[in-house]
Amino acid sequence: MTLTRERPKARLGGRVLAMALVAAACWAALLSLASPVSGDIPQLRSSSPGVGSTIRPDDLVLTFDRPVNARLATVRLMDPYHREFDPGRPAHSGDRAETVMVPLPKQKYAGTYTVAWRVPAGSLAVASGTLTFDLASRSPVQEAPKLSGPGVLETVSYWFSQVAALAATVLLVGAAFFVAFVRPASAWSTRVRRLVTYGWVGTVGFTLASLLLFGPYAARLPVTDALRGPLPAGTFSSSTGANLLARLAILGFGGLVLAQFLTSEEPRNDRERLARSVTVLGCAAALAVTWTLCVPGAPDLLVAATVPLAAVLVLAGGLAFSLRRKGAGAMSAAAGAVLLAATAFPLLNGLPRDAAPQAAPARLDFGLAGQAGYGFLDVAVAPAKTGENTVHLTTLDTRDIATDGSTVTAVLNPPDHGTPVPVSLHRAGTGYQTGSVTIPRPGQWELALTVDSGGQRQDIYGVVDVRDAR
């Protein structure tokens, strides 16, 4: 007597509907959880306290031109007596997402403090810089504290987990497509089942590793700090963390498709076989986007299309080769390898590159008659090179609090006293104005600012050292 295994039967319409719902769930998870990583570098525009401050606050607050991930930032201080102070992990000031705040030492000394700071910018670089501030009086400026660079272990571990997850996904998608379209009968094959299992478990495992390692990698901290303090929360609140969580959600829904393929009966016709293959490619495309969203400027649509296609060609070719269809197998595997290499290039090319250190905002004081007529202007011009530049102006009162009590206009005067270049400013927040200006040549440009408060005006001047962008 011959024994045969029969797969549970289900209605064709129900199976197709279930596959369509799972594919839709994958894209819903992607659209609801994922977030593209920005390649823009946050610009420090103000600090409190600042140069010339007479207050003795409890906290140091750095204000940027855009929201930043404070939990992954680093701040170190040097007091007037050359003693370094670690204030601990930063946080936001209140609900202001554009700020980084750390507590100042309880024992404060009059004089000038030096600060070194670092803030993650996307997943590939960090913005950093140094500044000074005064408490009650000024003193000789001390050397800025040294911040540790990116650790080899943290960088290699994080990027290895990302690349390994990509390789596991290729294995997973290729094996799933082989089962769904090329040879559905192989679902009972031990070899194919192992490939599917290894691919799914590998992608989930290495994605979890990436989620664990991103915090130390981005914050430039030892990998042993991965689960300490605010690092996990910093990872989850970052765009990269959101993309990794979306990847895990897609893998969860994809696991349902795999379970259905491996336990249900074979497709009854070409229509059902096509529906299965489209489901695999749809889920794989959503999965592929989670990598490109982690790399600013990566060609999302190209990668989303080529990762599934490369996976299909590599695995289908390999399996066909193993079934002695050597000609077709070799051609498919070779084409898939080329596509995969072209796809992985923007990912591997996105190794960390730190942005150039930023100059501290210049602080200018102004004084006009009236209660709201005295205060400070924190001025930042970035990148201070020939070409397009952005001017940031923050108006502060004597307590270093941003205020709308005054309006400011700005003009850049060239080094040769030629035609002035006006700066078109617009309000971007409380006490904050910003605008773009094109600086045609290098040199020391004079920034002429006119402060208008209550109908009274005062002209104040600063110098911008513009470098050649070439």
Secondary structure as UniProt FT lines:
FT   HELIX           12..33
FT   STRAND          44..48
FT   TURN            51..52
FT   STRAND          59..64
FT   HELIX           70..72
FT   STRAND          74..78
FT   TURN            80..81
FT   STRAND          84..85
FT   STRAND          91..93
FT   TURN            94..95
FT   STRAND          96..103
FT   STRAND          111..121
FT   TURN            122..124
FT   STRAND          125..135
FT   HELIX           152..177
FT   HELIX           178..182
FT   HELIX           184..188
FT   HELIX           190..219
FT   HELIX           223..225
FT   TURN            226..227
FT   TURN            229..230
FT   HELIX           231..236
FT   HELIX           239..263
FT   HELIX           270..292
FT   TURN            293..294
FT   TURN            296..297
FT   HELIX           300..322
FT   TURN            323..324
FT   HELIX           326..348
FT   STRAND          362..367
FT   TURN            371..372
FT   STRAND          374..382
FT   STRAND          387..396
FT   TURN            398..399
FT   STRAND          407..413
FT   TURN            415..416
FT   STRAND          421..423
FT   STRAND          426..429
FT   TURN            430..431
FT   STRAND          432..439
FT   STRAND          443..453
FT   TURN            454..455
FT   STRAND          456..467
//
